[in-house]
Amino acid sequence: MASFQVDLWKHIVLNILMQLTLMVKLQPNPAQAAALLATMERFNAACNAIAETALREHTASQVKLHHLMYRDVRERFGLSAPMAVRAIGQVVEVYKRDKSIPPTFRPQGAIVCDDRLLSWQGADRVSRLPRQGRTVIPLIRGSYQAPRWRRVRGQADLIYRDGPIYLAVVVDVPEPPPLQPDDWLGVDLGIVNIAADSDGQTYSGGQVNGLRKRHAKLRQRCKPKAPNRPSDCSRNVVARSNALPRMKTTAWPTSW
């Protein structure tokens, strides 16, 4: 029984998945790009309206906000049912972080797309759901993204960056097994010898210590003078003037 538990634990540890984010660039035509931007603007405007209601009602409950805002969001902003639900969920996620600050959404802020809003059509196309209906948009993958594309999860972020439109895709990548070293090396640090390893090799600190002393002398030489302390030149002038013989002064009477 104990050996089975150990084997099961090893299997779990060696199959832990890491999550990476891959950026892929969409290649929409002008009409598709305009539709995506219009969808993003309507989506974020709906998020701002939902955020105002959440702040006014002092609630971060997705169920309560759904009953309060779902129909209004669909009628006012023309969003589909999945996008209205996603807008409410996105506001709840942001508002829960800090309920003292009303969340605001930029007109072209990112949209978190789940499986209902986005689906993959092969390796080079994505089906997106804007306001006017579903549309298939080509995308560009690099050499880094291609081998990891098989582990794409359903959720992705639609991001607009001053012209280009990207998808930030989350993928599951198996974590590499822990490194099993076959040798080791011990190192002892010192002053005379900077280091000495367990193989018997020492690393002298003569050059390092000499450089440290040289830098200390340079810092001492370049240290600024105290504000009230006379410089070397002024002290020499005063010393020379004190060494000169003084002239005897005589007080003459004001009248003869």
FENWO-V948204 format. One record per backbone hydrogen bond with DSSP energy under -1.0 kcal/mol. CO is the residue of the C=O (numbers start at 0). NH is the residue of the N-H. Records with the same first field share a line. If there is no record, write none. Layout:
CO = NH ; NH
//
This chain:
0 = 4
1 = 5
2 = 6
3 = 7
4 = 8
5 = 9
6 = 10
7 = 11
8 = 12
9 = 13
12 = 15
15 = 174
17 = 172
19 = 170
21 = 168
23 = 166
24 = 139
28 = 32
29 = 33
30 = 34
31 = 35
32 = 36
33 = 37
34 = 38
35 = 39
36 = 40
37 = 41
38 = 42
39 = 43
40 = 44
41 = 45
42 = 46
43 = 47
44 = 48
45 = 49
46 = 50
47 = 51
48 = 52
49 = 53
50 = 54
51 = 55
52 = 56
53 = 58
60 = 64
61 = 65
62 = 66
63 = 67
64 = 68
65 = 69
68 = 72
69 = 73
70 = 74
71 = 75
72 = 76
79 = 83
80 = 84
81 = 85
82 = 86
83 = 87
84 = 88
85 = 89
86 = 90
87 = 91
88 = 92
89 = 93
90 = 94
91 = 95
105 = 108
110 = 157
112 = 155
113 = 116 ; 117
116 = 128
118 = 126
123 = 138
124 = 120
125 = 136
126 = 118
127 = 134
132 = 129
134 = 127
136 = 125
137 = 26
139 = 24
141 = 145
145 = 148
147 = 150
148 = 151
150 = 171
154 = 169
155 = 112
156 = 167
157 = 110
158 = 165
163 = 160
164 = 25
165 = 158
166 = 23
167 = 156
168 = 21
169 = 152
170 = 19
172 = 17
185 = 197
187 = 195
191 = 204
193 = 189
194 = 202
195 = 187
196 = 199
200 = 196
202 = 193 ; 194
204 = 208
205 = 209
206 = 210
207 = 211
208 = 212
209 = 213
210 = 214
211 = 215
212 = 216
213 = 217
214 = 218
215 = 219
216 = 220
217 = 221
230 = 234
231 = 235
232 = 236
233 = 237
234 = 238
235 = 239
236 = 240
237 = 241
238 = 242
//
